[in-house]
Amino acid sequence: MKLVFATHNPGKLKEVQEIAGNRFELLSLDNIGFTEDIPEPWPTLEENALEKARTVNRRFGVNCFAEDTGLEIDALNGEPGVLTARYAGEHKSPDDNINLVLAKLQQANSRRARFRTVFALVLNGNEYLFEGIVNGNITLHRQGHGGFGYDPVFMPDGYTLTFAQLPAEVKNQISHRGKAMQQLISFLQQLE
């Protein structure tokens, strides 16, 4: 089965391809010639993921899935949430985003956080949603060089390493994106 993953982010594409293995042929937006950014104007992850998947399906007539991920920090009342990629501004700088989170948490008593991913699948005219959540804490400073985004400051529950320090195969099994992708894969396998 060939599916378009509505992303320009090479880190996300690589991670999802590693999780999916060779079960599906995944194409990115770049692979199909879709070069613009798809707006994410909605207040929820679900609506933003659906917006992206619907846009690609409508414009290209292909089966497509998209995701939206939010880092939700208790001490920041759920921020950055849907603004996770743009927390420090529209330039979407991971370093600036991390710096802002660390600055805002300097005096916080709790560093509890969770990553939540929602995948939206548009398949043969039908729409489906899949969610993955991983709980953890924001570290005091960056640790590790792997992964992308907030991975150097997110330590999942039950581990003493951040996502940026964990081997990719471990992170992909326990991560928010990994959990949501496994649900999507299981769903697609039932259709075969």
N, C-alpha and C positions, 0 to 999 in steps of 0.2 A: 504494500500500500504506500502511496506517495501522499505526503501531507505537507502543507506549507505552515511553518511556524512564523507567526507575524512578529518578527523581531529583526532589528539591525544590530543587536548587541552580540558580538562574537563570543563573549563569555557565557551568555545564556544559551546560545546555540550549541556550543561545545558541551556544556553541562547536560542539556536535554538530550543531545545525541548520545552521550555516554550512558545516560540512564536508559534510553530506548534501545541501545545496542543496535543490532542489524534487523530488528523487527520491522522497521519502517524506514522509508527513504524520506529524510527531512530536508526541506528546502527553506531557505530564509527569504526575507523580502528582497534582499539583494539578488538572490538567485533568480527571482521571477521578474526582476527589473522594476521593482517598486522602491523608489529612492527617497520618497518624502517621509516625514514623520507623521504618524497618525495621532491626531489630538486625543488627549485623555481628559475630557472636560468634566467627568462625572465625579460625584462625591464618594463612590464606593469602588472597591477593586473589581467586583462582579461586573458593574456597568462599564468600566473602562476596558476590561478584558473582552467583553462582548462587542463593544464599539470597534475594537481593532479587528477581531475575527470577522465581524459583519462587513466592515469596510473592504477587507481583502477579498472576501467571498463575493461581494457585490461587484467589485471592480474587475476581478479576474476569473470569476466563476469556478474557483477551486475550493476543495475541502481544506479547511484552515483551522488552526487553533492559535490562540493568543493567551498571554498571561499578564496579570498585573500582580505585583508583589508590594507588600507594605511592611516596613519595620514599625512595630507599635510598641512604644516605650511607656511603661506605667507612669513614671515620674513626670513625663511630658504630656500626660492626658491622651496617650495614643499617638502622638506625633512620632515620626513624620508621616506615618500612614500613607494615604494615596499620593502624598508629595515626596515619597522616599527618594526617588531619583533626582528631584528638583528642590530638595530641602534648602540648599544654600543658594538657589537661583536657577534660572533657565539654562545656564551653561552646563548643568548636570555633571559637576565635578565631584567624583567620589572622594577626593581628598578634602575638598571644602565641606562636603556633607558630613564626613566623619569629624572634622574639626568643630563644626557647629554642634553636633550631638555631644561630643566630649565637653565642650565649653558649657553647654546648658546643663550637663549632669554633674558639674564640679561640686556643687553643694548638695546633691541629691542623697537622700538616705537609702533609696532603693535604686538598683540598676536593672530591675526585672524588665524583660522585653520578650517579644515574640516576633518571629517572621511568619507572615501569612501570605500564601500564594493562591490565586484563583486562576485556573485554566478555563477558558471558554472554547468550546469546540463547535464549529459549524460544519456539519457533515450531512450531505445529501438533503439540504434544506432544513434540517433539524438542529436545535441548539441544546448543548449540554454544559453543565458546570461541574468542576472538580476542585476541591480545596485541600490544601496541605498546611499544617501549622507545626512549628517547632518553637519550644519555649527555651529561654536561656537568660543570660545577663550580658550587659554591655561592660566590657573591660575598662580599666582605667586608662590604658594606652594601647596603641596598635601592637599586634603580635602576629607574626607570620607574613608571608608574601604570596601565598596562593589565593585562588578564587578571585573575586571581584567585588566591587561595591563595599558594603559594610563588613565583609567577611573578617577583616583584621581586628574588629572590635566586638564581634558576636561570639560568645562562648555558649554552646548548647548545653542544656541540663544533662548531667551525667558524664561530662567530659571536662578535662583540664586544659584543653586546647581550643583555640578559636577555629572557626570555619577556615580561615586562611592557613592554619597550621595542620589541619587534618588532611590525610590523603584523600584525593578526589573520590575514590570508591567508597570511603567511609562517609564523607560529607553527602554524597549523592543518595546513600541509603537512608540517612536520618533527616535530611533537610526538608524544609517546607516545599521546595520545588520538586524534590525527589518523591515526596509522598503524594503530591498532586499528580505528578507525571505517572506514577505507578497506577493510580486510579484510572487515569486516562488510557493507559496501555491495557489494563485489565478489561476495560469497557470495550476497546477496539478488538481485543482478542475474542471476546464473546460474539462479536459480529462476524468473525471469519468462518 
